[in-house]
Amino acid sequence: MLRENFDKAVSWVQERIPADLARAVSANDLTSAFDALSALPARASATFLIPDLFPGVSLETLYVHDVGKHSSDAGVSDTMTRPGSVSPLALTAIGTAIAKELQDTGTDMVHYPLDGEAEVIVFIPDVRSTVLHATGTTLLTS
């Protein structure tokens, strides 16, 4: 996401979250969270699944590193390593907004293509196997 889109993204989140959560999380915290999240793909060198990116929200996130590749192995994050000093409350707000949008539209996943050959898919846990199959991803767990 480009920096100039952060204001729109913050407004989008604030319009979809409950009023008490909107009062508890600042626009600056949301902007910082979007900034940190947008920097992750540049540092990634492999496909990975984060089942707990959005604390308290039942969504999973798959980052697919090389979309053009027919299949890919991925690791699973056992615990979320938050980039920098990202507010967990901001991540909860973002996840809550995405979950509301999924519910309102009757969908179970959303796909964000990124520059180059990468994509991010945010989805409800019930469709994990479908997402992994569709992306040709095999999870490597210990």
PADO-40374 format. One record per residue: residue number from 1; chain; x, y, z of N, C-alpha, C in turn. Coordinates in nm, 3 decimals, always signed. Example, Ala and Ser with C-alpha at 12.3 -4.5 7.8 and 13.67 -1.06 7.14 Angstrom:
// PADO-40374
+-----+-------+---------+---------+---------+---------+---------+---------+---------+---------+---------+
!   n ! chain !      nX !      nY !      nZ !     caX !     caY !     caZ !      cX !      cY !      cZ !
+-----+-------+---------+---------+---------+---------+---------+---------+---------+---------+---------+
!   1 !     A !  +1.319 !  -0.569 !  +0.780 !  +1.230 !  -0.450 !  +0.780 !  +1.320 !  -0.330 !  +0.780 !
!   2 !     A !  +1.285 !  -0.225 !  +0.708 !  +1.367 !  -0.106 !  +0.714 !  +1.290 !  +0.003 !  +0.787 !
+-----+-------+---------+---------+---------+---------+---------+---------+---------+---------+---------+
//
This chain:
// PADO-40374
+-----+-------+---------+---------+---------+---------+---------+---------+---------+---------+---------+
!   n ! chain !      nX !      nY !      nZ !     caX !     caY !     caZ !      cX !      cY !      cZ !
+-----+-------+---------+---------+---------+---------+---------+---------+---------+---------+---------+
!   1 !     A !  +0.085 !  -0.117 !  +0.000 !  +0.000 !  +0.000 !  +0.000 !  +0.090 !  +0.123 !  +0.000 !
!   2 !     A !  +0.061 !  +0.217 !  -0.084 !  +0.140 !  +0.338 !  -0.091 !  +0.103 !  +0.432 !  +0.023 !
!   3 !     A !  +0.201 !  +0.507 !  +0.068 !  +0.183 !  +0.597 !  +0.181 !  +0.064 !  +0.692 !  +0.164 !
!   4 !     A !  +0.042 !  +0.741 !  +0.042 !  -0.069 !  +0.834 !  +0.019 !  -0.205 !  +0.768 !  +0.037 !
!   5 !     A !  -0.209 !  +0.636 !  +0.037 !  -0.334 !  +0.565 !  +0.059 !  -0.363 !  +0.538 !  +0.206 !
!   6 !     A !  -0.267 !  +0.565 !  +0.294 !  -0.285 !  +0.535 !  +0.436 !  -0.403 !  +0.611 !  +0.496 !
!   7 !     A !  -0.421 !  +0.738 !  +0.461 !  -0.533 !  +0.815 !  +0.515 !  -0.666 !  +0.752 !  +0.476 !
!   8 !     A !  -0.677 !  +0.707 !  +0.352 !  -0.800 !  +0.639 !  +0.307 !  -0.819 !  +0.508 !  +0.383 !
!   9 !     A !  -0.710 !  +0.435 !  +0.403 !  -0.719 !  +0.308 !  +0.474 !  -0.761 !  +0.329 !  +0.619 !
!  10 !     A !  -0.706 !  +0.432 !  +0.683 !  -0.742 !  +0.463 !  +0.822 !  -0.891 !  +0.497 !  +0.829 !
!  11 !     A !  -0.940 !  +0.580 !  +0.738 !  -1.083 !  +0.614 !  +0.736 !  -1.168 !  +0.490 !  +0.713 !
!  12 !     A !  -1.124 !  +0.403 !  +0.622 !  -1.197 !  +0.280 !  +0.593 !  -1.211 !  +0.195 !  +0.719 !
!  13 !     A !  -1.102 !  +0.181 !  +0.794 !  -1.105 !  +0.103 !  +0.919 !  -1.198 !  +0.169 !  +1.019 !
!  14 !     A !  -1.182 !  +0.299 !  +1.040 !  -1.263 !  +0.370 !  +1.140 !  -1.412 !  +0.362 !  +1.110 !
!  15 !     A !  -1.450 !  +0.356 !  +0.983 !  -1.591 !  +0.346 !  +0.946 !  -1.650 !  +0.208 !  +0.976 !
!  16 !     A !  -1.567 !  +0.107 !  +0.992 !  -1.616 !  -0.031 !  +1.005 !  -1.602 !  -0.091 !  +1.144 !
!  17 !     A !  -1.532 !  -0.025 !  +1.232 !  -1.512 !  -0.082 !  +1.365 !  -1.610 !  -0.023 !  +1.465 !
!  18 !     A !  -1.637 !  -0.095 !  +1.575 !  -1.726 !  -0.043 !  +1.678 !  -1.673 !  +0.089 !  +1.736 !
!  19 !     A !  -1.764 !  +0.174 !  +1.780 !  -1.728 !  +0.307 !  +1.830 !  -1.627 !  +0.301 !  +1.944 !
!  20 !     A !  -1.642 !  +0.205 !  +2.036 !  -1.549 !  +0.197 !  +2.149 !  -1.407 !  +0.164 !  +2.102 !
!  21 !     A !  -1.393 !  +0.080 !  +2.002 !  -1.262 !  +0.049 !  +1.947 !  -1.207 !  +0.169 !  +1.871 !
!  22 !     A !  -1.293 !  +0.240 !  +1.798 !  -1.250 !  +0.359 !  +1.724 !  -1.198 !  +0.466 !  +1.819 !
!  23 !     A !  -1.259 !  +0.479 !  +1.936 !  -1.212 !  +0.577 !  +2.035 !  -1.080 !  +0.533 !  +2.099 !
!  24 !     A !  -1.058 !  +0.403 !  +2.108 !  -0.940 !  +0.351 !  +2.177 !  -0.814 !  +0.350 !  +2.091 !
!  25 !     A !  -0.829 !  +0.347 !  +1.961 !  -0.712 !  +0.340 !  +1.872 !  -0.700 !  +0.471 !  +1.795 !
!  26 !     A !  -0.582 !  +0.527 !  +1.793 !  -0.562 !  +0.655 !  +1.726 !  -0.536 !  +0.637 !  +1.577 !
!  27 !     A !  -0.563 !  +0.742 !  +1.502 !  -0.533 !  +0.741 !  +1.359 !  -0.384 !  +0.724 !  +1.337 !
!  28 !     A !  -0.302 !  +0.782 !  +1.424 !  -0.157 !  +0.767 !  +1.412 !  -0.115 !  +0.622 !  +1.431 !
!  29 !     A !  -0.177 !  +0.551 !  +1.528 !  -0.145 !  +0.410 !  +1.548 !  -0.185 !  +0.326 !  +1.426 !
!  30 !     A !  -0.300 !  +0.357 !  +1.368 !  -0.342 !  +0.286 !  +1.247 !  -0.248 !  +0.313 !  +1.131 !
!  31 !     A !  -0.208 !  +0.439 !  +1.115 !  -0.114 !  +0.475 !  +1.008 !  +0.018 !  +0.402 !  +1.027 !
!  32 !     A !  +0.067 !  +0.398 !  +1.151 !  +0.193 !  +0.327 !  +1.180 !  +0.180 !  +0.178 !  +1.149 !
!  33 !     A !  +0.064 !  +0.120 !  +1.181 !  +0.042 !  -0.022 !  +1.154 !  +0.042 !  -0.048 !  +1.003 !
!  34 !     A !  -0.028 !  +0.036 !  +0.927 !  -0.029 !  +0.019 !  +0.781 !  +0.111 !  +0.037 !  +0.723 !
!  35 !     A !  +0.186 !  +0.131 !  +0.777 !  +0.323 !  +0.154 !  +0.731 !  +0.409 !  +0.030 !  +0.755 !
!  36 !     A !  +0.400 !  -0.025 !  +0.875 !  +0.479 !  -0.145 !  +0.909 !  +0.436 !  -0.265 !  +0.826 !
!  37 !     A !  +0.306 !  -0.283 !  +0.810 !  +0.256 !  -0.396 !  +0.730 !  +0.298 !  -0.384 !  +0.584 !
!  38 !     A !  +0.299 !  -0.263 !  +0.532 !  +0.338 !  -0.245 !  +0.392 !  +0.486 !  -0.271 !  +0.369 !
!  39 !     A !  +0.566 !  -0.262 !  +0.475 !  +0.711 !  -0.286 !  +0.463 !  +0.746 !  -0.434 !  +0.469 !
!  40 !     A !  +0.659 !  -0.517 !  +0.523 !  +0.690 !  -0.660 !  +0.538 !  +0.722 !  -0.731 !  +0.406 !
!  41 !     A !  +0.645 !  -0.712 !  +0.301 !  +0.676 !  -0.785 !  +0.177 !  +0.815 !  -0.755 !  +0.121 !
!  42 !     A !  +0.863 !  -0.635 !  +0.138 !  +0.996 !  -0.601 !  +0.086 !  +1.105 !  -0.680 !  +0.157 !
!  43 !     A !  +1.079 !  -0.719 !  +0.281 !  +1.178 !  -0.794 !  +0.359 !  +1.160 !  -0.945 !  +0.347 !
!  44 !     A !  +1.049 !  -0.988 !  +0.288 !  +1.019 !  -1.131 !  +0.282 !  +1.093 !  -1.198 !  +0.167 !
!  45 !     A !  +1.136 !  -1.322 !  +0.193 !  +1.203 !  -1.399 !  +0.088 !  +1.135 !  -1.534 !  +0.066 !
!  46 !     A !  +1.020 !  -1.553 !  +0.132 !  +0.948 !  -1.680 !  +0.120 !  +0.801 !  -1.657 !  +0.150 !
!  47 !     A !  +0.720 !  -1.755 !  +0.115 !  +0.578 !  -1.753 !  +0.148 !  +0.563 !  -1.787 !  +0.296 !
!  48 !     A !  +0.470 !  -1.719 !  +0.364 !  +0.448 !  -1.750 !  +0.505 !  +0.303 !  -1.725 !  +0.543 !
!  49 !     A !  +0.259 !  -1.797 !  +0.647 !  +0.124 !  -1.786 !  +0.702 !  +0.134 !  -1.728 !  +0.842 !
!  50 !     A !  +0.052 !  -1.627 !  +0.869 !  +0.044 !  -1.572 !  +1.004 !  -0.100 !  -1.592 !  +1.052 !
!  51 !     A !  -0.121 !  -1.690 !  +1.140 !  -0.258 !  -1.717 !  +1.184 !  -0.309 !  -1.616 !  +1.287 !
!  52 !     A !  -0.221 !  -1.534 !  +1.344 !  -0.261 !  -1.444 !  +1.451 !  -0.214 !  -1.300 !  +1.429 !
!  53 !     A !  -0.216 !  -1.255 !  +1.306 !  -0.171 !  -1.119 !  +1.276 !  -0.260 !  -1.015 !  +1.343 !
!  54 !     A !  -0.390 !  -1.044 !  +1.348 !  -0.487 !  -0.951 !  +1.405 !  -0.535 !  -1.004 !  +1.540 !
!  55 !     A !  -0.474 !  -0.960 !  +1.651 !  -0.507 !  -1.014 !  +1.784 !  -0.657 !  -1.007 !  +1.815 !
!  56 !     A !  -0.711 !  -1.121 !  +1.857 !  -0.851 !  -1.127 !  +1.897 !  -0.949 !  -1.137 !  +1.781 !
!  57 !     A !  -0.899 !  -1.142 !  +1.658 !  -0.985 !  -1.150 !  +1.540 !  -0.954 !  -1.282 !  +1.470 !
!  58 !     A !  -1.058 !  -1.356 !  +1.437 !  -1.040 !  -1.489 !  +1.378 !  -1.019 !  -1.479 !  +1.227 !
!  59 !     A !  -0.899 !  -1.433 !  +1.191 !  -0.857 !  -1.426 !  +1.051 !  -0.714 !  -1.476 !  +1.040 !
!  60 !     A !  -0.681 !  -1.531 !  +0.926 !  -0.544 !  -1.573 !  +0.898 !  -0.494 !  -1.496 !  +0.777 !
!  61 !     A !  -0.362 !  -1.483 !  +0.768 !  -0.302 !  -1.406 !  +0.660 !  -0.195 !  -1.491 !  +0.593 !
!  62 !     A !  -0.204 !  -1.504 !  +0.461 !  -0.104 !  -1.576 !  +0.384 !  -0.035 !  -1.476 !  +0.292 !
!  63 !     A !  +0.096 !  -1.467 !  +0.304 !  +0.176 !  -1.387 !  +0.212 !  +0.238 !  -1.485 !  +0.113 !
!  64 !     A !  +0.205 !  -1.468 !  -0.015 !  +0.259 !  -1.555 !  -0.120 !  +0.371 !  -1.478 !  -0.189 !
!  65 !     A !  +0.493 !  -1.528 !  -0.172 !  +0.612 !  -1.457 !  -0.218 !  +0.626 !  -1.454 !  -0.369 !
!  66 !     A !  +0.604 !  -1.565 !  -0.435 !  +0.627 !  -1.573 !  -0.579 !  +0.503 !  -1.632 !  -0.645 !
!  67 !     A !  +0.411 !  -1.545 !  -0.683 !  +0.283 !  -1.589 !  -0.738 !  +0.301 !  -1.669 !  -0.866 !
!  68 !     A !  +0.401 !  -1.636 !  -0.946 !  +0.423 !  -1.705 !  -1.072 !  +0.471 !  -1.848 !  -1.057 !
!  69 !     A !  +0.523 !  -1.883 !  -0.941 !  +0.573 !  -2.018 !  -0.915 !  +0.453 !  -2.112 !  -0.900 !
!  70 !     A !  +0.464 !  -2.233 !  -0.954 !  +0.351 !  -2.326 !  -0.952 !  +0.317 !  -2.373 !  -0.811 !
!  71 !     A !  +0.416 !  -2.397 !  -0.727 !  +0.389 !  -2.438 !  -0.590 !  +0.494 !  -2.376 !  -0.499 !
!  72 !     A !  +0.461 !  -2.373 !  -0.372 !  +0.547 !  -2.304 !  -0.278 !  +0.538 !  -2.370 !  -0.142 !
!  73 !     A !  +0.650 !  -2.374 !  -0.071 !  +0.650 !  -2.420 !  +0.067 !  +0.641 !  -2.297 !  +0.156 !
!  74 !     A !  +0.569 !  -2.310 !  +0.267 !  +0.552 !  -2.196 !  +0.357 !  +0.571 !  -2.239 !  +0.500 !
!  75 !     A !  +0.620 !  -2.149 !  +0.578 !  +0.630 !  -2.170 !  +0.721 !  +0.509 !  -2.109 !  +0.789 !
!  76 !     A !  +0.485 !  -2.152 !  +0.912 !  +0.376 !  -2.098 !  +0.992 !  +0.437 !  -2.028 !  +1.112 !
!  77 !     A !  +0.391 !  -1.908 !  +1.136 !  +0.435 !  -1.835 !  +1.254 !  +0.358 !  -1.889 !  +1.373 !
!  78 !     A !  +0.429 !  -1.948 !  +1.472 !  +0.362 !  -1.995 !  +1.593 !  +0.314 !  -1.878 !  +1.678 !
!  79 !     A !  +0.392 !  -1.774 !  +1.680 !  +0.353 !  -1.653 !  +1.752 !  +0.381 !  -1.535 !  +1.662 !
!  80 !     A !  +0.298 !  -1.437 !  +1.673 !  +0.313 !  -1.319 !  +1.588 !  +0.431 !  -1.237 !  +1.633 !
!  81 !     A !  +0.522 !  -1.210 !  +1.542 !  +0.630 !  -1.116 !  +1.567 !  +0.589 !  -0.987 !  +1.501 !
!  82 !     A !  +0.546 !  -0.893 !  +1.582 !  +0.495 !  -0.768 !  +1.528 !  +0.610 !  -0.682 !  +1.478 !
!  83 !     A !  +0.594 !  -0.626 !  +1.359 !  +0.698 !  -0.541 !  +1.305 !  +0.713 !  -0.413 !  +1.387 !
!  84 !     A !  +0.835 !  -0.380 !  +1.425 !  +0.861 !  -0.256 !  +1.498 !  +0.778 !  -0.246 !  +1.624 !
!  85 !     A !  +0.725 !  -0.130 !  +1.645 !  +0.645 !  -0.106 !  +1.765 !  +0.498 !  -0.089 !  +1.726 !
!  86 !     A !  +0.447 !  -0.179 !  +1.645 !  +0.309 !  -0.170 !  +1.599 !  +0.215 !  -0.199 !  +1.715 !
!  87 !     A !  +0.115 !  -0.116 !  +1.729 !  +0.015 !  -0.132 !  +1.834 !  -0.071 !  -0.255 !  +1.807 !
!  88 !     A !  -0.077 !  -0.349 !  +1.903 !  -0.167 !  -0.463 !  +1.886 !  -0.313 !  -0.418 !  +1.869 !
!  89 !     A !  -0.349 !  -0.308 !  +1.935 !  -0.486 !  -0.257 !  +1.923 !  -0.513 !  -0.208 !  +1.780 !
!  90 !     A !  -0.414 !  -0.149 !  +1.717 !  -0.430 !  -0.105 !  +1.577 !  -0.449 !  -0.226 !  +1.486 !
!  91 !     A !  -0.373 !  -0.332 !  +1.510 !  -0.389 !  -0.455 !  +1.431 !  -0.526 !  -0.518 !  +1.455 !
!  92 !     A !  -0.573 !  -0.513 !  +1.579 !  -0.708 !  -0.563 !  +1.609 !  -0.812 !  -0.482 !  +1.533 !
!  93 !     A !  -0.795 !  -0.350 !  +1.530 !  -0.890 !  -0.264 !  +1.459 !  -0.891 !  -0.296 !  +1.309 !
!  94 !     A !  -0.774 !  -0.312 !  +1.251 !  -0.765 !  -0.345 !  +1.109 !  -0.831 !  -0.481 !  +1.082 !
!  95 !     A !  -0.800 !  -0.580 !  +1.164 !  -0.861 !  -0.711 !  +1.148 !  -1.012 !  -0.708 !  +1.166 !
!  96 !     A !  -1.059 !  -0.630 !  +1.263 !  -1.203 !  -0.616 !  +1.286 !  -1.272 !  -0.556 !  +1.164 !
!  97 !     A !  -1.209 !  -0.455 !  +1.104 !  -1.266 !  -0.392 !  +0.985 !  -1.271 !  -0.490 !  +0.868 !
!  98 !     A !  -1.164 !  -0.567 !  +0.851 !  -1.163 !  -0.667 !  +0.742 !  -1.270 !  -0.773 !  +0.767 !
!  99 !     A !  -1.281 !  -0.820 !  +0.891 !  -1.382 !  -0.922 !  +0.924 !  -1.523 !  -0.869 !  +0.898 !
! 100 !     A !  -1.547 !  -0.743 !  +0.933 !  -1.680 !  -0.684 !  +0.907 !  -1.707 !  -0.676 !  +0.757 !
! 101 !     A !  -1.607 !  -0.637 !  +0.681 !  -1.623 !  -0.629 !  +0.535 !  -1.652 !  -0.767 !  +0.477 !
! 102 !     A !  -1.582 !  -0.869 !  +0.524 !  -1.608 !  -1.005 !  +0.477 !  -1.751 !  -1.046 !  +0.510 !
! 103 !     A !  -1.795 !  -1.017 !  +0.632 !  -1.930 !  -1.051 !  +0.673 !  -2.033 !  -0.975 !  +0.589 !
! 104 !     A !  -2.012 !  -0.844 !  +0.572 !  -2.107 !  -0.761 !  +0.497 !  -2.118 !  -0.802 !  +0.351 !
! 105 !     A !  -2.010 !  -0.852 !  +0.294 !  -2.010 !  -0.890 !  +0.152 !  -2.036 !  -1.039 !  +0.131 !
! 106 !     A !  -2.045 !  -1.114 !  +0.241 !  -2.072 !  -1.257 !  +0.230 !  -1.957 !  -1.336 !  +0.172 !
! 107 !     A !  -1.835 !  -1.288 !  +0.192 !  -1.718 !  -1.358 !  +0.140 !  -1.634 !  -1.411 !  +0.256 !
! 108 !     A !  -1.542 !  -1.501 !  +0.225 !  -1.461 !  -1.560 !  +0.331 !  -1.312 !  -1.530 !  +0.315 !
! 109 !     A !  -1.278 !  -1.452 !  +0.212 !  -1.138 !  -1.414 !  +0.193 !  -1.130 !  -1.288 !  +0.109 !
! 110 !     A !  -1.019 !  -1.220 !  +0.124 !  -0.991 !  -1.103 !  +0.041 !  -0.847 !  -1.115 !  -0.008 !
! 111 !     A !  -0.826 !  -1.074 !  -0.131 !  -0.697 !  -1.092 !  -0.199 !  -0.641 !  -0.954 !  -0.231 !
! 112 !     A !  -0.516 !  -0.929 !  -0.190 !  -0.449 !  -0.803 !  -0.218 !  -0.325 !  -0.831 !  -0.303 !
! 113 !     A !  -0.331 !  -0.805 !  -0.434 !  -0.210 !  -0.821 !  -0.514 !  -0.111 !  -0.710 !  -0.478 !
! 114 !     A !  +0.015 !  -0.743 !  -0.474 !  +0.119 !  -0.646 !  -0.443 !  +0.203 !  -0.622 !  -0.567 !
! 115 !     A !  +0.282 !  -0.517 !  -0.565 !  +0.372 !  -0.491 !  -0.677 !  +0.460 !  -0.613 !  -0.699 !
! 116 !     A !  +0.486 !  -0.641 !  -0.823 !  +0.573 !  -0.755 !  -0.854 !  +0.496 !  -0.885 !  -0.855 !
! 117 !     A !  +0.557 !  -0.987 !  -0.800 !  +0.503 !  -1.123 !  -0.807 !  +0.453 !  -1.173 !  -0.672 !
! 118 !     A !  +0.394 !  -1.086 !  -0.591 !  +0.350 !  -1.127 !  -0.458 !  +0.204 !  -1.091 !  -0.436 !
! 119 !     A !  +0.145 !  -1.155 !  -0.334 !  +0.007 !  -1.125 !  -0.296 !  -0.013 !  -1.157 !  -0.149 !
! 120 !     A !  -0.114 !  -1.093 !  -0.090 !  -0.155 !  -1.121 !  +0.046 !  -0.301 !  -1.164 !  +0.041 !
! 121 !     A !  -0.332 !  -1.272 !  +0.111 !  -0.469 !  -1.320 !  +0.119 !  -0.506 !  -1.325 !  +0.267 !
! 122 !     A !  -0.613 !  -1.256 !  +0.303 !  -0.665 !  -1.259 !  +0.440 !  -0.795 !  -1.338 !  +0.434 !
! 123 !     A !  -0.810 !  -1.435 !  +0.526 !  -0.923 !  -1.527 !  +0.515 !  -0.964 !  -1.580 !  +0.652 !
! 124 !     A !  -1.088 !  -1.633 !  +0.656 !  -1.134 !  -1.697 !  +0.779 !  -1.067 !  -1.835 !  +0.788 !
! 125 !     A !  -1.039 !  -1.882 !  +0.909 !  -0.966 !  -2.009 !  +0.924 !  -1.033 !  -2.129 !  +0.856 !
! 126 !     A !  -1.164 !  -2.128 !  +0.844 !  -1.235 !  -2.242 !  +0.783 !  -1.195 !  -2.269 !  +0.639 !
! 127 !     A !  -1.140 !  -2.169 !  +0.570 !  -1.106 !  -2.188 !  +0.429 !  -0.956 !  -2.199 !  +0.406 !
! 128 !     A !  -0.880 !  -2.224 !  +0.513 !  -0.734 !  -2.235 !  +0.499 !  -0.695 !  -2.337 !  +0.393 !
! 129 !     A !  -0.754 !  -2.456 !  +0.398 !  -0.714 !  -2.559 !  +0.302 !  -0.744 !  -2.517 !  +0.158 !
! 130 !     A !  -0.854 !  -2.447 !  +0.138 !  -0.888 !  -2.398 !  +0.004 !  -0.786 !  -2.295 !  -0.044 !
! 131 !     A !  -0.749 !  -2.203 !  +0.044 !  -0.650 !  -2.099 !  +0.009 !  -0.515 !  -2.163 !  -0.022 !
! 132 !     A !  -0.473 !  -2.256 !  +0.062 !  -0.344 !  -2.321 !  +0.039 !  -0.344 !  -2.399 !  -0.092 !
! 133 !     A !  -0.453 !  -2.471 !  -0.118 !  -0.463 !  -2.547 !  -0.243 !  -0.463 !  -2.453 !  -0.364 !
! 134 !     A !  -0.541 !  -2.346 !  -0.357 !  -0.551 !  -2.253 !  -0.470 !  -0.418 !  -2.184 !  -0.500 !
! 135 !     A !  -0.337 !  -2.164 !  -0.398 !  -0.208 !  -2.097 !  -0.418 !  -0.094 !  -2.196 !  -0.438 !
! 136 !     A !  -0.125 !  -2.326 !  -0.429 !  -0.020 !  -2.427 !  -0.444 !  +0.079 !  -2.424 !  -0.329 !
! 137 !     A !  +0.031 !  -2.387 !  -0.211 !  +0.119 !  -2.373 !  -0.095 !  +0.110 !  -2.495 !  -0.004 !
! 138 !     A !  +0.225 !  -2.543 !  +0.039 !  +0.234 !  -2.651 !  +0.137 !  +0.294 !  -2.592 !  +0.264 !
! 139 !     A !  +0.225 !  -2.612 !  +0.376 !  +0.277 !  -2.562 !  +0.504 !  +0.382 !  -2.656 !  +0.559 !
! 140 !     A !  +0.492 !  -2.600 !  +0.602 !  +0.598 !  -2.676 !  +0.667 !  +0.593 !  -2.642 !  +0.815 !
! 141 !     A !  +0.558 !  -2.739 !  +0.897 !  +0.550 !  -2.716 !  +1.041 !  +0.639 !  -2.815 !  +1.113 !
! 142 !     A !  +0.677 !  -2.776 !  +1.233 !  +0.763 !  -2.866 !  +1.311 !  +0.681 !  -2.949 !  +1.406 !
+-----+-------+---------+---------+---------+---------+---------+---------+---------+---------+---------+
//
